[in-house]
Amino acid sequence: MYKSKINYQRATFLTSAPDIKALPADQGIEVAFAGRSNAGKSSALNTLTRQNSLARTSKTPGRTQLINTFSLDADRRLIDLPGYGFAKVPLAVKEKWQKSLAEYLQKRQSLKGLVVLMDIRHPLKDLDQDLISWAVASDLPVLVLLTKADKLASGARKKILLEVREASMAFMGDVTVHLFSSLNKFGLDEVEQVLDTWYQADELPASEQN
């Protein structure tokens, strides 16, 4: 089992913000989680931090309307971005989310990596691809997590994994693809390895690195 360099269990809720103006100071390192409203984003964050209710989960997709910030330590944060692409959300609300999401991704200097979560049964929708394309254009590394991997048999999981990895090569950037399941913690080691690399940035003083 992989031994993480970062203690993700130390994650604590910091703030919820309607836009980047209300976020903590733009310094240190942030890793953001983004995905369609039914991709299992909150469950993945809870699994990573070994906390059952750090990020709110709901039977109703589209509940995450704010940029939620969680602190790992003085210099490292996890960001839960508003879910996107849920058709039943009112248009005005949807447009507000999209604006907040775009503003954060374009202007936040402390953002050092983007985790894009997709239901393994419905990968690479248009908005997913748009998000990855933006990140690559901004020289931002991307970790694609194919969530709810427990819903498929082993052979089907591997087939989709290979297909998405092949498709991701077309983005011509630093895009990694892994299977993930919040139910049985499948893929958790791989997530921690990638995030640890992003959080171990050169600009952090050596004395502050774990």
Backbone as a printed PyTorch tensor [residue, N CA C, xyz], in Angstrom:
tensor([[[  0.8420,  -1.1990,   0.0000],
         [  0.0000,   0.0000,   0.0000],
         [  0.8750,   1.2460,   0.0000]],

        [[  0.4710,   2.2340,  -0.7850],
         [  1.2320,   3.4760,  -0.8920],
         [  1.1350,   4.2660,   0.4070]],

        [[  2.2700,   4.7820,   0.8740],
         [  2.3210,   5.6160,   2.0730],
         [  2.3500,   7.0830,   1.6530]],

        [[  1.2400,   7.7700,   1.8680],
         [  1.1330,   9.1540,   1.4250],
         [  2.0500,  10.0820,   2.2110]],

        [[  2.6000,  11.0780,   1.5200],
         [  3.4410,  12.0850,   2.1660],
         [  2.6070,  13.1720,   2.8390]],

        [[  1.3570,  13.2800,   2.4260],
         [  0.4510,  14.2880,   2.9740],
         [ -0.6130,  13.5910,   3.8140]],

        [[ -0.9220,  14.1620,   4.9690],
         [ -1.9560,  13.5820,   5.8240],
         [ -3.3140,  14.1830,   5.4480]],

        [[ -4.0010,  13.5190,   4.5310],
         [ -5.2800,  14.0360,   4.0430],
         [ -6.3820,  13.9750,   5.0960]],

        [[ -6.1740,  13.1530,   6.1170],
         [ -7.1640,  13.0690,   7.1890],
         [ -7.2290,  14.3560,   8.0010]],

        [[ -6.2170,  15.1960,   7.8670],
         [ -6.1860,  16.4530,   8.6100],
         [ -7.0490,  17.5230,   7.9580]],

        [[ -7.6700,  17.2150,   6.8560],
         [ -8.4780,  18.2090,   6.1420],
         [ -9.5980,  18.7490,   7.0280]],

        [[ -9.7230,  20.0610,   7.0520],
         [-10.7920,  20.7120,   7.8040],
         [-11.4660,  21.7520,   6.9090]],

        [[-12.7450,  21.9530,   7.1120],
         [-13.4760,  22.9490,   6.3260],
         [-12.9540,  24.3400,   6.6440]],

        [[-12.7100,  25.1250,   5.5960],
         [-12.1810,  26.4740,   5.7670],
         [-13.2410,  27.5220,   5.4520]],

        [[-13.7890,  27.4630,   4.2290],
         [-14.7960,  28.4540,   3.8540],
         [-15.5520,  28.0260,   2.5990]],

        [[-16.7330,  28.5930,   2.4100],
         [-17.4920,  28.4720,   1.1640],
         [-17.5740,  29.8540,   0.5560]],

        [[-17.2790,  29.9580,  -0.7320],
         [-17.2240,  31.2620,  -1.3690],
         [-18.0380,  31.2790,  -2.6550]],

        [[-18.7800,  32.3630,  -2.9170],
         [-19.5420,  32.4740,  -4.1620],
         [-18.6520,  32.7940,  -5.3580]],

        [[-17.4520,  33.3540,  -5.0960],
         [-16.5160,  33.6860,  -6.1710],
         [-15.1090,  33.7820,  -5.5790]],

        [[-14.1210,  34.0360,  -6.4240],
         [-12.7350,  33.9920,  -5.9520],
         [-12.3960,  35.1490,  -5.0180]],

        [[-13.1760,  36.2080,  -5.0460],
         [-12.8950,  37.3380,  -4.1570],
         [-13.0540,  36.9440,  -2.6880]],

        [[-13.8940,  35.9620,  -2.4220],
         [-14.1650,  35.5570,  -1.0470],
         [-13.3170,  34.3620,  -0.5950]],

        [[-12.4030,  33.9030,  -1.4590],
         [-11.5250,  32.7830,  -1.1130],
         [-10.3690,  33.2440,  -0.2330]],

        [[ -9.6780,  32.3030,   0.4210],
         [ -8.4770,  32.6640,   1.1830],
         [ -7.4320,  33.2920,   0.2640]],

        [[ -6.4190,  33.9050,   0.8510],
         [ -5.3570,  34.5450,   0.0820],
         [ -4.7940,  33.5840,  -0.9640]],

        [[ -4.4970,  34.1270,  -2.1520],
         [ -4.0410,  33.3170,  -3.2830],
         [ -2.5480,  33.0070,  -3.1460]],

        [[ -2.2380,  32.1040,  -2.2300],
         [ -0.8550,  31.6900,  -1.9880],
         [ -0.8560,  30.2420,  -1.5270]],

        [[  0.3210,  29.6240,  -1.5020],
         [  0.3860,  28.2080,  -1.1780],
         [ -0.0140,  27.3630,  -2.3860]],

        [[ -0.5940,  26.1950,  -2.1260],
         [ -0.9360,  25.2590,  -3.2010],
         [ -2.3630,  24.7620,  -3.0350]],

        [[ -3.1280,  24.8460,  -4.1170],
         [ -4.4780,  24.3070,  -4.1360],
         [ -4.5940,  23.2290,  -5.2080]],

        [[ -5.3290,  22.1730,  -4.8800],
         [ -5.7210,  21.1510,  -5.8440],
         [ -7.2450,  21.1530,  -5.8900]],

        [[ -7.8000,  21.3140,  -7.0830],
         [ -9.2440,  21.4490,  -7.2240],
         [ -9.8810,  20.1880,  -7.7880]],

        [[-11.0570,  19.8610,  -7.2670],
         [-11.8690,  18.7470,  -7.7500],
         [-13.0500,  19.3250,  -8.5160]],

        [[-13.2330,  18.8560,  -9.7470],
         [-14.3260,  19.3490, -10.5840],
         [-14.9800,  18.1730, -11.2990]],

        [[-16.2420,  18.3450, -11.6510],
         [-16.9190,  17.2760, -12.3690],
         [-18.3910,  17.5700, -12.5360]],

        [[-19.0320,  16.7860, -13.3710],
         [-20.4690,  16.9140, -13.5330],
         [-21.1490,  16.6410, -12.1920]],

        [[-22.3510,  17.1660, -12.0520],
         [-23.0280,  17.1460, -10.7540],
         [-23.3190,  15.7480, -10.2240]],

        [[-23.2860,  14.7450, -11.0760],
         [-23.5660,  13.3780, -10.6120],
         [-22.3310,  12.4700, -10.7050]],

        [[-21.1510,  13.0720, -10.7000],
         [-19.9360,  12.2800, -10.9140],
         [-19.3520,  11.6830,  -9.6280]],

        [[-19.9230,  12.0400,  -8.4780],
         [-19.4170,  11.4880,  -7.2200],
         [-18.2590,  12.2720,  -6.6350]],

        [[-18.2400,  13.5790,  -6.8800],
         [-17.1280,  14.4270,  -6.4460],
         [-17.0300,  14.5130,  -4.9200]],

        [[-18.1510,  14.7760,  -4.2640],
         [-18.1350,  14.8930,  -2.8070],
         [-17.7420,  13.5700,  -2.1550]],

        [[-18.2380,  12.4740,  -2.6890],
         [-17.8860,  11.1600,  -2.1410],
         [-16.3950,  10.8850,  -2.2820]],

        [[-15.8150,  11.2990,  -3.4010],
         [-14.3740,  11.1030,  -3.6110],
         [-13.5620,  11.9050,  -2.6070]],

        [[-13.9730,  13.1400,  -2.3450],
         [-13.2750,  13.9620,  -1.3520],
         [-13.3860,  13.3600,   0.0400]],

        [[-14.5580,  12.8510,   0.3770],
         [-14.7300,  12.2070,   1.6790],
         [-13.8640,  10.9580,   1.7960]],

        [[-13.7460,  10.1990,   0.7110],
         [-12.9180,   8.9940,   0.7140],
         [-11.4450,   9.3530,   0.8780]],

        [[-10.9930,  10.3670,   0.1510],
         [ -9.5980,  10.7990,   0.2290],
         [ -9.2330,  11.2320,   1.6410]],

        [[-10.1270,  11.9480,   2.3120],
         [ -9.8300,  12.4960,   3.6340],
         [-10.2560,  11.5820,   4.7750]],

        [[-10.8150,  10.4140,   4.4200],
         [-11.2850,   9.4570,   5.4350],
         [-12.2910,  10.0920,   6.3860]],

        [[-13.1120,  10.9760,   5.8450],
         [-14.1460,  11.6280,   6.6360],
         [-15.4870,  11.4420,   5.9300]],

        [[-16.4890,  11.0320,   6.6930],
         [-17.7680,  10.6870,   6.0780],
         [-18.5640,  11.8860,   5.5940]],

        [[-18.3140,  13.0550,   6.1800],
         [-19.1570,  14.2010,   5.8360],
         [-18.3680,  15.4970,   5.6650]],

        [[-17.0950,  15.4010,   5.2910],
         [-16.3250,  16.6310,   5.0460],
         [-16.9600,  17.4200,   3.9140]],

        [[-17.1550,  16.7530,   2.7850],
         [-17.8540,  17.3670,   1.6520],
         [-19.2920,  16.8490,   1.6610]],

        [[-20.2320,  17.7430,   1.4500],
         [-21.6380,  17.3470,   1.4980],
         [-21.9900,  16.4740,   0.3010]],

        [[-22.6500,  15.3710,   0.5820],
         [-23.1630,  14.5330,  -0.4940],
         [-24.6810,  14.6220,  -0.4760]],

        [[-25.2750,  14.4250,  -1.6320],
         [-26.7260,  14.5640,  -1.7410],
         [-27.2580,  13.6090,  -2.7910]],

        [[-28.4610,  13.1450,  -2.5620],
         [-29.1440,  12.3310,  -3.5720],
         [-29.5460,  13.1950,  -4.7710]],

        [[-29.5720,  14.5110,  -4.5550],
         [-29.9650,  15.4290,  -5.6220],
         [-28.7330,  16.0920,  -6.2130]],

        [[-28.3360,  15.7460,  -7.4310],
         [-27.1810,  16.3910,  -8.0480],
         [-27.3840,  17.8930,  -8.1730]],

        [[-26.2710,  18.6350,  -8.0990],
         [-26.3580,  20.0740,  -8.2670],
         [-26.4200,  20.8500,  -6.9710]],

        [[-26.1730,  20.1870,  -5.8320],
         [-26.2530,  20.8820,  -4.5520],
         [-25.0420,  21.7720,  -4.2910]],

        [[-23.8860,  21.4300,  -4.8250],
         [-22.6780,  22.2340,  -4.5990],
         [-22.7280,  23.4780,  -5.4730]],

        [[-23.1010,  24.6130,  -4.8710],
         [-23.2440,  25.8520,  -5.6230],
         [-22.1290,  26.8420,  -5.3280]],

        [[-21.2960,  26.5450,  -4.3440],
         [-20.2350,  27.4410,  -3.9390],
         [-18.8790,  26.7690,  -4.1260]],

        [[-17.8220,  27.5760,  -4.0970],
         [-16.4590,  27.0410,  -4.0970],
         [-16.1060,  26.7160,  -2.6550]],

        [[-16.0350,  25.4340,  -2.3200],
         [-15.7650,  25.0090,  -0.9590],
         [-14.2750,  24.7320,  -0.7710]],

        [[-13.7030,  25.3030,   0.2890],
         [-12.2730,  25.2080,   0.5440],
         [-12.0120,  24.4150,   1.8150]],

        [[-11.0650,  23.4710,   1.7230],
         [-10.6700,  22.6610,   2.8750],
         [ -9.1670,  22.8000,   3.0700]],

        [[ -8.7600,  23.0030,   4.3030],
         [ -7.3510,  23.1930,   4.6220],
         [ -6.7010,  21.8670,   5.0120]],

        [[ -5.5270,  21.5870,   4.4250],
         [ -4.7230,  20.4300,   4.8280],
         [ -3.6500,  20.8480,   5.8310]],

        [[ -3.0610,  22.0000,   5.5970],
         [ -2.1210,  22.6280,   6.5270],
         [ -2.0420,  24.1000,   6.1480]],

        [[ -1.0400,  24.8040,   6.6620],
         [ -0.9660,  26.2490,   6.4390],
         [ -0.7970,  26.6240,   4.9750]],

        [[ -0.2660,  25.7000,   4.1600],
         [  0.0640,  26.0390,   2.7720],
         [ -0.6810,  25.2310,   1.7310]],

        [[ -1.4500,  24.2320,   2.1370],
         [ -2.0690,  23.3330,   1.1720],
         [ -3.5740,  23.2580,   1.3950]],

        [[ -4.3280,  23.3200,   0.2880],
         [ -5.7850,  23.2880,   0.3740],
         [ -6.3770,  22.3700,  -0.6930]],

        [[ -7.5270,  21.8100,  -0.3790],
         [ -8.3610,  21.0920,  -1.3390],
         [ -9.5340,  21.9900,  -1.6950]],

        [[ -9.8950,  22.0210,  -2.9790],
         [-10.9930,  22.8580,  -3.4390],
         [-12.0700,  21.9810,  -4.0750]],

        [[-13.3020,  22.1660,  -3.6260],
         [-14.4620,  21.4770,  -4.1920],
         [-15.2140,  22.4960,  -5.0400]],

        [[-15.0710,  22.3890,  -6.3580],
         [-15.6840,  23.3580,  -7.2680],
         [-17.1490,  23.0160,  -7.5360]],

        [[-17.9530,  24.0110,  -7.9070],
         [-19.3670,  23.7480,  -8.2140],
         [-19.5190,  22.7000,  -9.3060]],

        [[-20.4430,  21.7880,  -9.1160],
         [-20.7230,  20.7920, -10.1460],
         [-21.2970,  21.4630, -11.3860]],

        [[-21.0590,  20.8540, -12.5290],
         [-21.5360,  21.4670, -13.7680],
         [-22.3400,  20.4700, -14.5940]],

        [[-23.1410,  20.9960, -15.5110],
         [-23.8180,  20.1580, -16.4880],
         [-25.0870,  19.4860, -16.0240]],

        [[-25.6720,  19.9260, -14.9020],
         [-26.9030,  19.2830, -14.4470],
         [-28.1120,  20.0110, -15.0180]],

        [[-28.8690,  19.3290, -15.8430],
         [-29.9060,  19.9710, -16.6540],
         [-31.0420,  20.5850, -15.8310]],

        [[-31.3580,  20.0400, -14.6500],
         [-32.5290,  20.4970, -13.9050],
         [-32.2780,  21.7640, -13.0980]],

        [[-31.0410,  22.2250, -13.0590],
         [-30.7330,  23.4650, -12.3510],
         [-31.2300,  24.6470, -13.1720]],

        [[-31.8710,  25.6360, -12.5410],
         [-32.3460,  26.8150, -13.2800],
         [-31.2110,  27.4860, -14.0430]],

        [[-31.5290,  28.0160, -15.2140],
         [-30.5100,  28.5860, -16.0880],
         [-29.6980,  29.6820, -15.4040]],

        [[-30.3690,  30.5710, -14.6680],
         [-29.6610,  31.6820, -14.0100],
         [-28.6410,  31.1600, -13.0010]],

        [[-29.0240,  30.1230, -12.2610],
         [-28.1130,  29.5210, -11.2910],
         [-26.9540,  28.8510, -12.0140]],

        [[-27.2710,  28.1410, -13.0790],
         [-26.2430,  27.4390, -13.8510],
         [-25.2130,  28.4240, -14.4040]],

        [[-25.6960,  29.5470, -14.9300],
         [-24.7900,  30.5500, -15.4900],
         [-23.8910,  31.1470, -14.4190]],

        [[-24.4240,  31.3350, -13.2180],
         [-23.6440,  31.8710, -12.1080],
         [-22.5360,  30.8810, -11.7220]],

        [[-22.8740,  29.5880, -11.6580],
         [-21.8780,  28.5600, -11.3480],
         [-20.7720,  28.5630, -12.3880]],

        [[-21.2000,  28.5850, -13.6630],
         [-20.2180,  28.5130, -14.7470],
         [-19.2640,  29.7080, -14.6950]],

        [[-19.7910,  30.8730, -14.3480],
         [-18.9530,  32.0590, -14.2500],
         [-17.9470,  31.9070, -13.1120]],

        [[-18.4140,  31.4350, -11.9520],
         [-17.5230,  31.2450, -10.8040],
         [-16.4400,  30.2170, -11.1180]],

        [[-16.8340,  29.1510, -11.7820],
         [-15.8970,  28.0870, -12.1430],
         [-14.8270,  28.6100, -13.0950]],

        [[-15.2590,  29.3180, -14.1370],
         [-14.3150,  29.8430, -15.1180],
         [-13.3680,  30.8550, -14.4910]],

        [[-13.8990,  31.7010, -13.6370],
         [-13.0810,  32.7260, -12.9850],
         [-12.0060,  32.0850, -12.1110]],

        [[-12.4000,  31.0820, -11.3630],
         [-11.4290,  30.3960, -10.5030],
         [-10.3380,  29.7400, -11.3380]],

        [[-10.7090,  29.0100, -12.3560],
         [ -9.7400,  28.2720, -13.1570],
         [ -8.7870,  29.2050, -13.9110]],

        [[ -9.2730,  30.3580, -14.3020],
         [ -8.4670,  31.2750, -15.1030],
         [ -7.5600,  32.1710, -14.2640]],

        [[ -7.9730,  32.4980, -13.0490],
         [ -7.2730,  33.5420, -12.3010],
         [ -6.5640,  33.0730, -11.0340]],

        [[ -6.8340,  31.8860, -10.5730],
         [ -6.2840,  31.4560,  -9.2850],
         [ -4.8450,  30.9700,  -9.4510]],

        [[ -3.8960,  31.7390,  -8.9470],
         [ -2.4780,  31.4270,  -9.1340],
         [ -2.0130,  30.2300,  -8.3090]],

        [[ -2.6540,  29.9690,  -7.1840],
         [ -2.2330,  28.8730,  -6.3130],
         [ -2.7320,  27.5080,  -6.7890]],

        [[ -3.5620,  27.4920,  -7.8200],
         [ -4.0660,  26.2280,  -8.3710],
         [ -2.9350,  25.4970,  -9.0930]],

        [[ -2.5910,  24.2920,  -8.6130],
         [ -1.4520,  23.5510,  -9.1610],
         [ -1.8460,  22.2120,  -9.7870]],

        [[ -3.1130,  21.8410,  -9.7130],
         [ -3.5570,  20.5910, -10.3150],
         [ -5.0650,  20.4950, -10.2920]],

        [[ -5.6200,  19.8320, -11.2970],
         [ -7.0740,  19.7180, -11.4270],
         [ -7.4720,  18.2430, -11.5240]],

        [[ -8.3530,  17.8200, -10.6280],
         [ -8.9150,  16.4690, -10.6670],
         [-10.2910,  16.5600, -11.3220]],

        [[-10.4480,  15.8900, -12.4600],
         [-11.7270,  15.8990, -13.1720],
         [-12.3810,  14.5310, -12.9920]],

        [[-13.5330,  14.5210, -12.3550],
         [-14.2170,  13.2640, -12.0560],
         [-15.3300,  13.0140, -13.0600]],

        [[-15.3870,  11.7670, -13.5440],
         [-16.4090,  11.3670, -14.5090],
         [-16.9580,  10.0000, -14.1180]],

        [[-18.2540,   9.8580, -14.1800],
         [-18.8790,   8.5460, -14.0070],
         [-18.3380,   7.6340, -15.1060]],

        [[-17.7600,   6.4970, -14.7260],
         [-17.1300,   5.6000, -15.7020],
         [-18.1000,   5.1610, -16.7900]],

        [[-19.3950,   5.2170, -16.5110],
         [-20.3960,   4.8020, -17.4980],
         [-20.7180,   5.9140, -18.4920]],

        [[-20.2520,   7.1470, -18.1870],
         [-20.5300,   8.2900, -19.0670],
         [-19.3070,   9.2020, -19.1370]],

        [[-18.1800,   8.7100, -19.6480],
         [-16.9520,   9.5180, -19.6290],
         [-16.8570,  10.5110, -20.7850]],

        [[-16.0110,  11.5230, -20.5720],
         [-15.6280,  12.4730, -21.6190],
         [-16.8080,  13.1460, -22.3230]],

        [[-17.7400,  13.6480, -21.5140],
         [-18.7980,  14.4860, -22.0720],
         [-18.1700,  15.8090, -22.5300]],

        [[-18.9190,  16.5910, -23.2840],
         [-18.3730,  17.8170, -23.8660],
         [-17.7720,  18.7510, -22.8180]],

        [[-18.4910,  18.9720, -21.7020],
         [-17.9850,  19.8780, -20.6810],
         [-16.7330,  19.3300, -20.0160]],

        [[-16.6450,  18.0140, -19.8720],
         [-15.4250,  17.3900, -19.3320],
         [-14.2380,  17.6940, -20.2440]],

        [[-14.4470,  17.5110, -21.5210],
         [-13.3730,  17.7390, -22.4880],
         [-12.9810,  19.2150, -22.5340]],

        [[-13.9650,  20.0990, -22.4240],
         [-13.6660,  21.5370, -22.4000],
         [-12.7720,  21.8770, -21.2170]],

        [[-13.0850,  21.2920, -20.0670],
         [-12.3360,  21.5580, -18.8440],
         [-10.8900,  21.0610, -18.9690]],

        [[-10.7260,  19.8650, -19.4960],
         [ -9.3820,  19.3150, -19.6720],
         [ -8.5950,  20.1470, -20.6810]],

        [[ -9.2350,  20.5450, -21.7600],
         [ -8.5690,  21.3630, -22.7730],
         [ -8.0850,  22.6810, -22.1850]],

        [[ -8.9230,  23.3080, -21.3530],
         [ -8.5200,  24.5560, -20.7220],
         [ -7.2940,  24.3380, -19.8440]],

        [[ -7.3240,  23.2680, -19.0150],
         [ -6.2250,  23.0010, -18.1040],
         [ -4.9210,  22.7700, -18.8590]],

        [[ -4.9760,  21.9900, -19.9120],
         [ -3.7810,  21.7050, -20.7140],
         [ -3.2380,  22.9910, -21.3290]],

        [[ -4.1340,  23.8380, -21.8330],
         [ -3.7130,  25.1070, -22.4260],
         [ -3.0510,  26.0150, -21.4050]],

        [[ -3.3760,  25.8080, -20.1280],
         [ -2.8010,  26.6120, -19.0520],
         [ -1.6330,  25.8960, -18.3650]],

        [[ -1.1340,  24.8190, -18.9930],
         [ -0.0160,  24.0420, -18.4420],
         [ -0.3080,  23.5060, -17.0480]],

        [[ -1.5560,  23.1310, -16.8220],
         [ -1.9700,  22.5850, -15.5330],
         [ -2.1230,  21.0690, -15.6510]],

        [[ -1.5160,  20.2980, -14.7490],
         [ -1.6930,  18.8450, -14.8080],
         [ -3.1160,  18.4380, -14.4440]],

        [[ -3.5910,  17.3770, -15.0790],
         [ -4.9630,  16.9060, -14.8690],
         [ -4.9470,  15.4300, -14.4650]],

        [[ -5.7160,  15.1130, -13.4500],
         [ -5.9730,  13.7260, -13.0800],
         [ -7.4350,  13.4360, -13.3680]],

        [[ -7.6930,  12.5540, -14.3270],
         [ -9.0570,  12.1270, -14.6300],
         [ -9.3650,  10.8970, -13.7800]],

        [[-10.4310,  10.9770, -13.0040],
         [-10.8780,   9.8310, -12.2160],
         [-12.1790,   9.2990, -12.7820]],

        [[-12.1550,   8.0360, -13.1940],
         [-13.3590,   7.3710, -13.6690],
         [-14.0430,   6.7680, -12.4480]],

        [[-15.0080,   7.4910, -11.9190],
         [-15.6330,   7.1320, -10.6530],
         [-16.6860,   6.0340, -10.8140]],

        [[-17.1140,   5.5200,  -9.6690],
         [-18.1420,   4.4740,  -9.6100],
         [-17.6890,   3.2310, -10.3870]],

        [[-16.3750,   2.9660, -10.3340],
         [-15.8110,   1.8220, -11.0620],
         [-16.3760,   0.4980, -10.5660]],

        [[-16.9150,   0.4760,  -9.3430],
         [-17.5020,  -0.7480,  -8.7970],
         [-18.7920,  -1.1300,  -9.5200]],

        [[-19.3420,  -0.2030, -10.2970],
         [-20.5970,  -0.4840, -11.0070],
         [-20.4000,  -1.4160, -12.2020]],

        [[-19.1430,  -1.5860, -12.6280],
         [-18.8540,  -2.4060, -13.8050],
         [-17.9840,  -3.5960, -13.4460]],

        [[-18.0800,  -4.6490, -14.2410],
         [-17.2110,  -5.8080, -14.0720],
         [-15.7850,  -5.4500, -14.4780]],

        [[-14.8540,  -6.2570, -14.0430],
         [-13.4360,  -5.9670, -14.2540],
         [-13.0870,  -5.7450, -15.7250]],

        [[-13.5810,  -6.6030, -16.5900],
         [-13.2690,  -6.4840, -18.0150],
         [-13.7880,  -5.1950, -18.6150]],

        [[-15.0020,  -4.8140, -18.2440],
         [-15.5980,  -3.5820, -18.7590],
         [-14.8460,  -2.3610, -18.2400]],

        [[-14.4240,  -2.4120, -16.9660],
         [-13.6410,  -1.3070, -16.3850],
         [-12.3550,  -1.0970, -17.1700]],

        [[-11.6440,  -2.1750, -17.4050],
         [-10.3560,  -2.0710, -18.1000],
         [-10.5310,  -1.5550, -19.5240]],

        [[-11.5940,  -1.9920, -20.1800],
         [-11.8510,  -1.5460, -21.5570],
         [-12.0630,  -0.0340, -21.6100]],

        [[-12.8940,   0.4830, -20.7010],
         [-13.1680,   1.9140, -20.6970],
         [-11.9250,   2.7030, -20.2770]],

        [[-11.1800,   2.1700, -19.3180],
         [ -9.9500,   2.8330, -18.8920],
         [ -8.9940,   3.0100, -20.0610]],

        [[ -8.8110,   1.9570, -20.8290],
         [ -7.9090,   2.0250, -21.9810],
         [ -8.4260,   3.0070, -23.0300]],

        [[ -9.7420,   3.0020, -23.2470],
         [-10.3310,   3.9040, -24.2380],
         [-10.1590,   5.3710, -23.8260]],

        [[-10.3810,   5.6700, -22.5500],
         [-10.2610,   7.0500, -22.0800],
         [ -8.7970,   7.4920, -22.0810]],

        [[ -7.8980,   6.5800, -21.7050],
         [ -6.4720,   6.9230, -21.7500],
         [ -6.0240,   7.2220, -23.1810]],

        [[ -6.5080,   6.4350, -24.1230],
         [ -6.1560,   6.6690, -25.5180],
         [ -6.7270,   8.0040, -25.9970]],

        [[ -7.9890,   8.2750, -25.6460],
         [ -8.6200,   9.5310, -26.0510],
         [ -7.9230,  10.7290, -25.4200]],

        [[ -7.4170,  10.5650, -24.1970],
         [ -6.7790,  11.6690, -23.4820],
         [ -5.4560,  12.0820, -24.1070]],

        [[ -4.8550,  11.2000, -24.8790],
         [ -3.6060,  11.5430, -25.5530],
         [ -3.8100,  12.6880, -26.5400]],

        [[ -5.0360,  12.8320, -27.0330],
         [ -5.3320,  13.8850, -28.0020],
         [ -5.2460,  15.2800, -27.3800]],

        [[ -5.3100,  15.3690, -26.0500],
         [ -5.2230,  16.6770, -25.3960],
         [ -3.7880,  17.2100, -25.4040]],

        [[ -2.8230,  16.3380, -25.6580],
         [ -1.4170,  16.7400, -25.7750],
         [ -0.9220,  17.4580, -24.5180]],

        [[ -1.2840,  16.9260, -23.3580],
         [ -0.8590,  17.5520, -22.1110],
         [ -0.5990,  16.5340, -21.0300]],

        [[ -0.4150,  17.0160, -19.8080],
         [ -0.1500,  16.1650, -18.6490],
         [ -1.4910,  15.6830, -18.0960]],

        [[ -2.0210,  14.6350, -18.7050],
         [ -3.3240,  14.0880, -18.3210],
         [ -3.1550,  12.6280, -17.9150]],

        [[ -3.4650,  12.3280, -16.6740],
         [ -3.3860,  10.9760, -16.1330],
         [ -4.8010,  10.4600, -15.8990]],

        [[ -5.0480,   9.1980, -16.1830],
         [ -6.3900,   8.6250, -16.0260],
         [ -6.3230,   7.4000, -15.1200]],

        [[ -7.1870,   7.3710, -14.1020],
         [ -7.2490,   6.2200, -13.1940],
         [ -8.7030,   5.8470, -12.9000]],

        [[ -8.9050,   4.5970, -12.5540],
         [-10.1980,   4.1260, -12.0630],
         [-10.3430,   4.5240, -10.6010]],

        [[-11.6000,   4.7170, -10.1610],
         [-11.8200,   5.0890,  -8.7600],
         [-13.1920,   4.6210,  -8.3030]],

        [[-13.2560,   4.1970,  -7.0480],
         [-14.5310,   3.8470,  -6.4340],
         [-14.5290,   4.3000,  -4.9840]],

        [[-15.4650,   5.1840,  -4.6230],
         [-15.5860,   5.6150,  -3.2420],
         [-16.1100,   4.4810,  -2.3610]],

        [[-16.8690,   3.5760,  -2.9600],
         [-17.4830,   2.4960,  -2.1990],
         [-16.4480,   1.5450,  -1.6250]],

        [[-15.4840,   1.1230,  -2.4500],
         [-14.4870,   0.1690,  -1.9710],
         [-13.0600,   0.7340,  -1.9530]],

        [[-12.9560,   2.0680,  -2.1200],
         [-11.6620,   2.7750,  -2.0630],
         [-10.6910,   2.3210,  -3.1560]],

        [[-11.2210,   1.7550,  -4.2100],
         [-10.4170,   1.3260,  -5.3540],
         [ -9.8020,   2.5620,  -6.0220]],

        [[ -8.4850,   2.5660,  -6.2110],
         [ -7.8060,   3.6790,  -6.8630],
         [ -7.3330,   4.7750,  -5.9240]],

        [[ -7.5750,   4.6190,  -4.6230],
         [ -7.2100,   5.6700,  -3.6660],
         [ -5.6960,   5.8800,  -3.6130]],

        [[ -4.9200,   4.8100,  -3.6390],
         [ -3.4590,   4.9350,  -3.6220],
         [ -2.9590,   5.7650,  -4.7960]],

        [[ -3.5200,   5.5250,  -5.9740],
         [ -3.1010,   6.2520,  -7.1720],
         [ -3.4310,   7.7390,  -7.0560]],

        [[ -4.5860,   8.0480,  -6.4830],
         [ -4.9610,   9.4570,  -6.2890],
         [ -3.9600,  10.1350,  -5.3680]],

        [[ -3.6300,   9.4800,  -4.2710],
         [ -2.7030,  10.0840,  -3.3090],
         [ -1.3190,  10.2870,  -3.9100]],

        [[ -0.8750,   9.3620,  -4.7140],
         [  0.4380,   9.5140,  -5.3440],
         [  0.4810,  10.7500,  -6.2400]],

        [[ -0.5520,  10.9370,  -7.0480],
         [ -0.5920,  12.0910,  -7.9480],
         [ -0.6880,  13.3900,  -7.1480]],

        [[ -1.5840,  13.4450,  -6.1770],
         [ -1.7560,  14.6630,  -5.3850],
         [ -0.5010,  14.9940,  -4.5860]],

        [[  0.1520,  13.9710,  -4.0480],
         [  1.3920,  14.2180,  -3.3130],
         [  2.4110,  14.9330,  -4.1930]],

        [[  2.5170,  14.5150,  -5.4490],
         [  3.4560,  15.1450,  -6.3800],
         [  3.1040,  16.6040,  -6.5900]],

        [[  1.8250,  16.8870,  -6.7480],
         [  1.4000,  18.2710,  -6.9650],
         [  1.6610,  19.1330,  -5.7360]],

        [[  1.4420,  18.5610,  -4.5550],
         [  1.6090,  19.3350,  -3.3250],
         [  3.0700,  19.5470,  -2.9330]],

        [[  3.9580,  18.7170,  -3.4460],
         [  5.3780,  18.8720,  -3.1230],
         [  6.0210,  19.8490,  -4.0980]],

        [[  5.5650,  21.0710,  -4.0720],
         [  6.0540,  22.0710,  -5.0100],
         [  7.3630,  22.6880,  -4.5160]],

        [[  8.2100,  23.0470,  -5.4740],
         [  9.5280,  23.6010,  -5.1410],
         [  9.4460,  24.8990,  -4.3620]],

        [[  8.3420,  25.6540,  -4.5930],
         [  8.3010,  26.9730,  -3.9580],
         [  8.0270,  26.9170,  -2.4800]],

        [[  7.5430,  25.7520,  -1.9500],
         [  7.3360,  25.6460,  -0.5250],
         [  8.6700,  25.4870,   0.1810]],

        [[  8.9270,  26.1830,   1.2810],
         [ 10.1470,  26.0000,   2.0290],
         [ 10.3060,  24.5480,   2.4440]],

        [[ 11.5430,  24.0360,   2.4110],
         [ 11.7910,  22.6320,   2.7310],
         [ 11.2990,  22.2780,   4.1170]],

        [[ 11.3760,  23.2350,   5.0490],
         [ 10.9580,  22.9840,   6.4260],
         [  9.4700,  22.7760,   6.5600]],

        [[  8.6960,  23.2290,   5.5130],
         [  7.2460,  23.1100,   5.5760],
         [  6.7290,  21.9190,   4.7880]],

        [[  7.6100,  21.2200,   4.0920],
         [  7.1740,  20.0540,   3.3430],
         [  7.1320,  18.8400,   4.2570]],

        [[  6.0780,  18.0160,   4.0800],
         [  5.9250,  16.8280,   4.9280],
         [  6.8040,  15.6980,   4.4410]]])
